[in-house]
Amino acid sequence: MEDFGKQLPKLKATGVLLAGGKSSRMSKNKAFLELDGSPLVERSLAVLQTVFKEVLISSNKPELYADYGVPIIQDEVLDRGPLEGLYQGLKSATNEWAFFVACDMPFLRAEVIRFLFRWISNYDAVVPRFQSGLHPLHAFYHRRCLPLIKKNLEADRLKIIDFYPSCSVKYVGETELKIFSDLTNVFCNVNTPQEWSTILKR
């Protein structure tokens, strides 16, 4: 397999860490859950900063992330979920492409992100897809998606995947991704204390 190490040039894209969720099922801010002594937000930022020159955090509580030295973007309209974060992130990014990832994915891997970037030609979005479903918050989006996202926000259609039929999406499936091991870990996310307990035992 190609060497996806830290020595590789950084991608001409922006990495956006979405840290604006309410964490209602977890009852605490998932971004600050600690794994191997580091909060998830720090683990994710460390990976994103090896891949992208520009990294942003999307959060409506900027004071929580002020010490990380990363620009923080906020929602213009509250309570519209991650689709609003996607919209504001694409608007704020200085690159045509942006990679969005949720802060509750403990095992983010730089080589998988770089692999997804390979597929951007001729598409508006690049999204991993497994039998269990799509991963819209571990995906690349082009600025061409902005008017489509805005239209859905205005219509109160807040599921990210709802704008996919209006654009060109490359779904990267298990067949393409099978060159990587441990994909179950790479794409897992944490929603409940029980799920977090399971992750801590791995």
C-alpha positions as CSV (number, residue, x, y, z in Angstrom):
1,M,0.0,0.0,0.0
2,E,1.1,3.6,-0.7
3,D,2.8,5.3,2.3
4,F,0.3,7.8,3.7
5,G,2.7,9.0,6.4
6,K,3.0,12.5,7.8
7,Q,5.7,13.4,5.4
8,L,3.3,13.7,2.5
9,P,2.3,17.1,1.2
10,K,-0.8,18.5,2.8
11,L,-3.9,18.4,0.7
12,K,-5.4,21.4,-1.1
13,A,-8.5,21.3,1.0
14,T,-9.8,22.4,4.4
15,G,-10.4,20.1,7.3
16,V,-13.5,21.0,9.4
17,L,-14.1,19.4,12.8
18,L,-17.8,19.6,13.7
19,A,-18.0,20.0,17.5
20,G,-21.4,21.6,17.8
21,G,-23.6,18.7,18.7
22,K,-25.7,18.8,21.8
23,S,-24.4,15.4,23.0
24,S,-27.8,14.8,24.6
25,R,-27.6,11.0,24.8
26,M,-24.1,11.2,26.2
27,S,-25.1,13.9,28.8
28,K,-21.6,15.5,28.4
29,N,-19.6,17.1,25.7
30,K,-18.3,14.3,23.5
31,A,-15.4,16.4,22.2
32,F,-13.7,16.2,25.7
33,L,-14.1,12.5,26.3
34,E,-10.6,11.2,26.9
35,L,-9.0,8.3,25.2
36,D,-5.4,7.3,26.1
37,G,-5.1,10.5,28.0
38,S,-6.2,12.9,25.2
39,P,-9.6,14.5,24.6
40,L,-11.2,13.4,21.3
41,V,-11.0,17.0,20.0
42,E,-7.3,17.0,20.4
43,R,-6.9,13.6,18.7
44,S,-9.0,14.7,15.8
45,L,-7.2,18.0,15.4
46,A,-3.8,16.3,15.4
47,V,-4.9,14.0,12.5
48,L,-6.5,16.8,10.5
49,Q,-3.5,19.0,10.9
50,T,-1.2,16.3,9.4
51,V,-3.5,16.2,6.3
52,F,-4.6,19.8,5.8
53,K,-2.9,23.2,5.9
54,E,-6.2,24.8,6.9
55,V,-8.2,23.4,9.8
56,L,-11.4,24.9,11.3
57,I,-13.6,24.0,14.2
58,S,-17.4,24.4,13.9
59,S,-18.9,25.1,17.3
60,N,-21.4,27.5,18.9
61,K,-19.3,27.5,22.1
62,P,-16.0,29.0,20.8
63,E,-14.8,29.6,24.3
64,L,-14.3,25.9,24.8
65,Y,-11.9,25.6,21.9
66,A,-10.1,29.0,22.1
67,D,-6.8,27.4,23.3
68,Y,-6.3,25.2,20.3
69,G,-5.2,28.0,18.0
70,V,-7.7,27.0,15.3
71,P,-10.3,29.3,13.7
72,I,-13.7,28.7,15.1
73,I,-16.8,29.2,13.0
74,Q,-20.4,29.4,14.4
75,D,-23.8,28.7,13.0
76,E,-25.7,31.8,11.8
77,V,-29.0,30.1,12.6
78,L,-29.2,27.8,15.7
79,D,-30.8,24.4,16.0
80,R,-30.3,23.3,12.3
81,G,-27.9,20.6,13.2
82,P,-24.8,19.5,11.3
83,L,-26.2,20.7,7.9
84,E,-25.8,24.3,9.2
85,G,-22.2,23.4,10.2
86,L,-21.6,22.1,6.8
87,Y,-22.9,25.2,5.2
88,Q,-20.9,27.6,7.4
89,G,-17.8,25.5,7.0
90,L,-17.9,25.5,3.3
91,K,-18.5,29.3,3.3
92,S,-15.6,29.9,5.6
93,A,-13.1,27.5,4.0
94,T,-10.5,29.1,1.7
95,N,-10.3,26.0,-0.4
96,E,-12.8,24.7,-3.0
97,W,-13.0,21.3,-1.1
98,A,-13.5,20.7,2.6
99,F,-13.5,17.5,4.6
100,F,-16.0,17.4,7.4
101,V,-15.8,15.0,10.3
102,A,-17.7,14.7,13.6
103,C,-15.7,15.2,16.8
104,D,-17.0,11.9,18.2
105,M,-15.0,9.6,15.9
106,P,-12.1,8.4,18.2
107,F,-10.0,6.5,15.6
108,L,-9.7,9.0,12.7
109,R,-7.0,8.0,10.3
110,A,-5.0,10.3,8.0
111,E,-4.5,7.6,5.3
112,V,-8.2,7.0,4.9
113,I,-8.9,10.7,4.5
114,R,-6.2,11.0,1.9
115,F,-7.6,8.0,0.1
116,L,-11.1,9.6,-0.1
117,F,-9.5,12.7,-1.5
118,R,-8.3,10.7,-4.5
119,W,-11.9,10.5,-5.8
120,I,-12.7,14.2,-5.9
121,S,-12.4,14.6,-9.7
122,N,-15.7,15.2,-11.4
123,Y,-17.8,15.0,-8.2
124,D,-19.4,17.4,-5.8
125,A,-19.0,15.1,-2.8
126,V,-17.1,12.0,-1.8
127,V,-18.9,9.9,0.9
128,P,-18.0,6.6,2.4
129,R,-20.8,4.0,2.2
130,F,-21.1,0.6,3.9
131,Q,-23.8,-1.9,4.3
132,S,-24.6,-0.1,7.6
133,G,-25.2,3.1,5.7
134,L,-23.5,6.4,4.6
135,H,-21.0,8.4,6.6
136,P,-21.8,12.0,5.6
137,L,-19.7,13.3,8.5
138,H,-16.5,11.7,7.3
139,A,-16.7,13.1,3.8
140,F,-15.5,15.7,1.3
141,Y,-17.7,18.4,-0.1
142,H,-17.1,21.0,-2.8
143,R,-18.2,24.6,-2.6
144,R,-20.6,23.8,-5.5
145,C,-22.8,22.2,-2.8
146,L,-23.5,25.5,-1.1
147,P,-26.6,26.6,-3.0
148,L,-28.0,23.1,-2.6
149,I,-27.4,23.1,1.1
150,K,-28.9,26.6,1.4
151,K,-32.0,25.5,-0.4
152,N,-32.5,22.6,2.0
153,L,-31.8,24.7,5.0
154,E,-34.5,27.2,3.9
155,A,-36.9,24.4,3.4
156,D,-36.1,22.9,6.8
157,R,-34.8,19.7,5.2
158,L,-32.0,19.2,7.7
159,K,-30.7,15.7,6.9
160,I,-27.3,16.0,5.2
161,I,-28.0,13.2,2.7
162,D,-31.2,15.0,1.5
163,F,-29.3,17.2,-0.9
164,Y,-27.3,14.4,-2.4
165,P,-29.8,13.6,-5.2
166,S,-29.3,17.2,-6.5
167,C,-25.5,16.8,-6.9
168,S,-22.8,14.4,-8.1
169,V,-21.7,12.1,-5.3
170,K,-19.0,9.5,-5.3
171,Y,-19.9,6.8,-2.9
172,V,-16.7,5.0,-1.8
173,G,-17.7,1.6,-0.7
174,E,-16.2,-1.3,1.2
175,T,-14.7,-2.7,-2.0
176,E,-12.5,0.4,-2.5
177,L,-11.8,0.8,1.2
178,K,-10.9,-2.9,1.9
179,I,-7.2,-2.0,1.5
180,F,-7.4,-0.6,5.0
181,S,-7.7,-2.7,8.2
182,D,-9.9,-2.0,11.1
183,L,-12.6,0.0,9.2
184,T,-15.1,-0.7,12.0
185,N,-12.9,1.4,14.3
186,V,-12.2,4.1,11.7
187,F,-15.9,4.8,11.1
188,C,-17.3,4.3,14.5
189,N,-18.7,7.2,16.5
190,V,-19.8,7.6,20.1
191,N,-23.4,8.5,21.0
192,T,-24.1,6.9,24.4
193,P,-22.2,6.1,27.6
194,Q,-22.5,2.4,26.7
195,E,-20.8,2.9,23.3
196,W,-18.1,4.9,25.0
197,S,-17.6,2.1,27.6
198,T,-17.2,-0.4,24.7
199,I,-14.6,1.8,23.0
200,L,-12.6,2.1,26.2
201,K,-12.3,-1.7,26.4
202,R,-10.8,-2.0,22.9
